[in-house]
Amino acid sequence: MYAVSVSRTFVAQHYLTVPNPGPEGTLHSHQYTVEATFRGPDLDEYGYLVDIDAVIDALEAVVDSLRDRTLNELPALEGRNPSAERLARTVGDRLLERLEPATATELVIRIDEDDIATVNHERPL
């Protein structure tokens, strides 16, 4: 199995909408590090699992669309609790809108929130 990862860091804001959210229920910022990992058993004819430059460009575009935003206002999260888990899925969705990784068979999105918590969202491709 091969794996290729690319990561980027950004700051965004949110407020939790769960019952009794405590201080997390008010607008606050987090520094997020998002890592996209493509996995697969085979390489293409050029010896690549994915085009790393294409992954970098796509992830930068996704992160740029999130940077300094209030996550609650994103269409994918609007009206839903903007948890790191939902953010990970949203990043994966947006990344795959920009890429067609022909050889990879899995995508894992890892999000670190302020060096305190880490979540993963995994999906087959």
N, C-alpha and C positions, 0 to 999 in steps of 0.2 A: 504494500500500500504506500502511495506517495501522498505527501501533504505540502501545500504551499499556503503560507499565511502572510497577510499584510495588515498593518494596524495604523490607526490614526487616533489623535486625541482632540477633544473639543469640550467646550463648556456650554451647557444649556440649562434652562430653568424648568421647573414643574412644581406642581402641588398635588398631593395625593387626595383622592376623593373617596377613600374608604371610610367607614364609620370610625369615629374617634382617632383621627390620624395624628393627633398631637401636633408638635411643631412642624411636622412634614406636611400638614394641611395648608400651610401658608406658602406663598411663592418663595422658592429658594433655588440656588444653583448647585450643580454638581459638575465635577470634571469627569468626563467619561473617556475611557479608552476602548475603542471598538476594534476587535480583531476578527477578520474574515479568514477562515481556513477552508480551502477546497481540498478534498481527498478523493483518491481514486486509485484503482489497481493498475492502470495502464497509462502510457504516455502517447502523445500524438506522433506523427511522422518526424517531427523536429526534435523530439525528446522532451517535450513540455507536457505537464499536466494541465496548466492554464498559462495564458499569456500574462506574466506578472505585470507588465506595463498597463495592460488593459484593466487588470484588477485594481492597480493603484489609482488609475484615472477614475474608475467607477466608484471606488470607495471614497476618494477625495470629493467627488461630486455629491455623494450621499451625505457625507459629514458636513460639507459646506451648506447643505440645505437644512441641517439641524443646528449648526453653530449659532449660539446666542439667541436661540428661539425658545419660546415657551412650549414645551412638548404637548401640553394639554390642548393646544390649538392646532396640532397637526391633524389633517383629516382622518388618518388611520387611528388616532388616539382620542379624537374628540368625543366627549361623552363617556369615556372609559377611563378607568384608573391608569395613569401613565407609568406603570411599573417598568423596571429595568427589563423584565421578561418580555413585556409587550414591545418595548423599544428594540430589543434584540430581533424579534420577529419582523418588525417594521424595517429595520436596517437590511435584513436578509431579503425581504420583498423588494425593496428599492434597488438593492444591488443586482438582483437577478433581472430586474427590468432593464438594466444597462449592459448586462453580460449574457453571453450564451456559452458557458464553459462546456464544450463538446466532450471532453475526456473525463472530467471530474464526475464523480457519482454521489458525492455528499458535500454539503455546506454546513459549517459550524460558525455561528456568530457568537463571539464571546464579548461581553461588556463588563468592564471594571468600573465601578462607581466609587469615585473618591478613594481609591486604594483600600476600601473597606469591604465591599461586596463584589462578587463576581457571579454573573449569570451566563448561561449558554442556551442557545437555540440551535438545534440540529435538525436537518432535513435531508431526505434523499433528493437527488436531482434526476 
